[in-house]
Amino acid sequence: MAAAAGVPVAETLSDVPSVPGLRLQAALEARLARAGVTVVTGELRAAGGAPGDRVEVGDAAILAGSWVLATGRFVGGGLVRHGALAERTLGLPVEAAEGHDAGVHLAGRPATSLTVRDRRAPQPLLSAGLRVDPSLRPLDGRGRPVHPRLFAAGALVGGHEHASDGTGLGVAILTGWLAGRAAAARG
Ligand SMILES: Cc1cc2nc3c(=O)[nH]c(=O)nc-3n(C[C@H](O)[C@H](O)[C@H](O)COP(=O)(O)OP(=O)(O)OC[C@H]3O[C@@H](n4cnc5c(N)ncnc54)[C@H](O)[C@@H]3O)c2cc1C
């Protein structure tokens, strides 16, 4: 292609269902299969549950000592707005930040007050998400880990705004890797 186009050509990753995204998905699934990992697909229903509890994923019942929650933000469905911003699967506290102020108290503000008219300015609504400790464990309103073996990764983790700061899949890949390692280390 580079020869035909007469310019350097590179392939970049993007969202599924882009072709590079589909290839990455296929490569990940092949790697998981080779590593002997069983992949279960379906909606995780775990309201009120915690690592160590038996939960349902689609038609399967799963028991795991550690969990990594990576359900995305508004597009993925990890975050919803029912009056206040809420984490949909486990009901974890959601934090928003505006200027020097940050905390779960901002998550209850009207959406209009978490967005600003200048679209180039930081949009508090779009960086809302879970607050985590250095091990990527979600924190409660007092800053304590919600559970010692519960981890979060990807867009669900707050504090970055992929639409304007260029983080995007970089955060998802890095935090997924770190959270997965942390979860595996705790069994
Ligand atoms: C329009 C758009 C364009 C973008 N373009 C780029 C780009 O060019 N480059 C870039 O780097 N980033 C881009 N991003 C950002 C990037 O897509 C996200 O940062 C990334 O997808 C986050 O990955 P994630 O796995 O954390 O969440 P998601 O990709 O949102 O994945 C979360 C998954 O969890 C599933 N899920 C949610 N709840 C449950 C549940 N209870 N049970 C089971 N599954 C559940 C969802 O169905 C979804 O499949 C773009 C984002 C958007 C919206």
The ligand as an SDF file (V2000), in Angstrom:
LIG
                    3D

 53 58  0  0  0  0  0  0  0  0999 V2000
  -17.0200    7.6810   19.4160 C   0  0  0  0  0  0  0  0  0  0  0  0
  -15.7470    7.3070   20.1380 C   0  0  0  0  0  0  0  0  0  0  0  0
  -14.5530    7.2870   19.4360 C   0  0  0  0  0  0  0  0  0  0  0  0
  -13.3640    6.9620   20.0870 C   0  0  0  0  0  0  0  0  0  0  0  0
  -12.1880    6.9370   19.3600 N   0  0  0  0  0  0  0  0  0  0  0  0
  -11.0420    6.6050   19.9790 C   0  0  0  0  0  0  0  0  0  0  0  0
   -9.8150    6.5260   19.2300 C   0  0  0  0  0  0  0  0  0  0  0  0
   -9.7720    6.7700   18.0190 O   0  0  0  0  0  0  0  0  0  0  0  0
   -8.6830    6.1930   19.9000 N   0  0  0  0  0  0  0  0  0  0  0  0
   -8.6930    5.9040   21.2470 C   0  0  0  0  0  0  0  0  0  0  0  0
   -7.6410    5.5890   21.8050 O   0  0  0  0  0  0  0  0  0  0  0  0
   -9.8280    5.9470   21.9620 N   0  0  0  0  0  0  0  0  0  0  0  0
  -11.0090    6.2880   21.3670 C   0  0  0  0  0  0  0  0  0  0  0  0
  -12.1770    6.3330   22.0840 N   0  0  0  0  0  0  0  0  0  0  0  0
  -12.1250    5.9720   23.5000 C   0  0  0  0  0  0  0  0  0  0  0  0
  -12.1240    4.4730   23.6590 C   0  0  0  0  0  0  0  0  0  0  0  0
  -13.1550    3.9170   22.8660 O   0  0  0  0  0  0  0  0  0  0  0  0
  -12.3710    4.1250   25.1130 C   0  0  0  0  0  0  0  0  0  0  0  0
  -11.4040    4.7630   25.9080 O   0  0  0  0  0  0  0  0  0  0  0  0
  -12.2840    2.6170   25.3130 C   0  0  0  0  0  0  0  0  0  0  0  0
  -13.2480    1.9590   24.4970 O   0  0  0  0  0  0  0  0  0  0  0  0
  -12.5200    2.2550   26.7580 C   0  0  0  0  0  0  0  0  0  0  0  0
  -12.4400    0.8540   26.8480 O   0  0  0  0  0  0  0  0  0  0  0  0
  -13.1590    0.0610   28.0050 P   0  0  0  0  0  0  0  0  0  0  0  0
  -12.8980   -1.3830   27.7130 O   0  0  0  0  0  0  0  0  0  0  0  0
  -12.7680    0.6120   29.3190 O   0  0  0  0  0  0  0  0  0  0  0  0
  -14.7300    0.3890   27.8540 O   0  0  0  0  0  0  0  0  0  0  0  0
  -15.7620    0.0070   26.6040 P   0  0  0  0  0  0  0  0  0  0  0  0
  -14.9900   -0.0270   25.3570 O   0  0  0  0  0  0  0  0  0  0  0  0
  -16.8690    0.9400   26.8060 O   0  0  0  0  0  0  0  0  0  0  0  0
  -16.1440   -1.4810   26.9850 O   0  0  0  0  0  0  0  0  0  0  0  0
  -16.9520   -1.7960   28.0950 C   0  0  0  0  0  0  0  0  0  0  0  0
  -17.6760   -3.1030   27.7760 C   0  0  0  0  0  0  0  0  0  0  0  0
  -18.3130   -3.5890   28.9580 O   0  0  0  0  0  0  0  0  0  0  0  0
  -19.5930   -4.0810   28.6040 C   0  0  0  0  0  0  0  0  0  0  0  0
  -20.4550   -4.0650   29.7990 N   0  0  0  0  0  0  0  0  0  0  0  0
  -20.9480   -3.0050   30.4800 C   0  0  0  0  0  0  0  0  0  0  0  0
  -21.6700   -3.4190   31.5440 N   0  0  0  0  0  0  0  0  0  0  0  0
  -21.6280   -4.7820   31.5240 C   0  0  0  0  0  0  0  0  0  0  0  0
  -22.1730   -5.8000   32.3640 C   0  0  0  0  0  0  0  0  0  0  0  0
  -22.8960   -5.5240   33.4580 N   0  0  0  0  0  0  0  0  0  0  0  0
  -21.9480   -7.0990   32.0300 N   0  0  0  0  0  0  0  0  0  0  0  0
  -21.1980   -7.4250   30.9410 C   0  0  0  0  0  0  0  0  0  0  0  0
  -20.6300   -6.5010   30.1270 N   0  0  0  0  0  0  0  0  0  0  0  0
  -20.8480   -5.1960   30.4110 C   0  0  0  0  0  0  0  0  0  0  0  0
  -20.0750   -3.1470   27.5020 C   0  0  0  0  0  0  0  0  0  0  0  0
  -21.0850   -3.7650   26.7370 O   0  0  0  0  0  0  0  0  0  0  0  0
  -18.7790   -2.9420   26.7130 C   0  0  0  0  0  0  0  0  0  0  0  0
  -18.6040   -3.9450   25.7390 O   0  0  0  0  0  0  0  0  0  0  0  0
  -13.3760    6.6540   21.4560 C   0  0  0  0  0  0  0  0  0  0  0  0
  -14.5890    6.6510   22.1670 C   0  0  0  0  0  0  0  0  0  0  0  0
  -15.7660    6.9830   21.5110 C   0  0  0  0  0  0  0  0  0  0  0  0
  -17.0550    6.9830   22.3070 C   0  0  0  0  0  0  0  0  0  0  0  0
  1  2  1  0
  2  3  1  0
  2 52  2  0
  3  4  2  0
  4  5  1  0
  4 50  1  0
  5  6  2  0
  6  7  1  0
  6 13  1  0
  7  8  2  0
  7  9  1  0
  9 10  1  0
 10 11  2  0
 10 12  1  0
 12 13  2  0
 13 14  1  0
 14 15  1  0
 14 50  1  0
 15 16  1  0
 16 17  1  0
 16 18  1  0
 18 19  1  0
 18 20  1  0
 20 21  1  0
 20 22  1  0
 22 23  1  0
 23 24  1  0
 24 25  2  0
 24 26  1  0
 24 27  1  0
 27 28  1  0
 28 29  2  0
 28 30  1  0
 28 31  1  0
 31 32  1  0
 32 33  1  0
 33 34  1  0
 33 48  1  0
 34 35  1  0
 35 36  1  0
 35 46  1  0
 36 37  1  0
 36 45  1  0
 37 38  2  0
 38 39  1  0
 39 40  1  0
 39 45  2  0
 40 41  1  0
 40 42  2  0
 42 43  1  0
 43 44  2  0
 44 45  1  0
 46 47  1  0
 46 48  1  0
 48 49  1  0
 50 51  2  0
 51 52  1  0
 52 53  1  0
M  END
$$$$
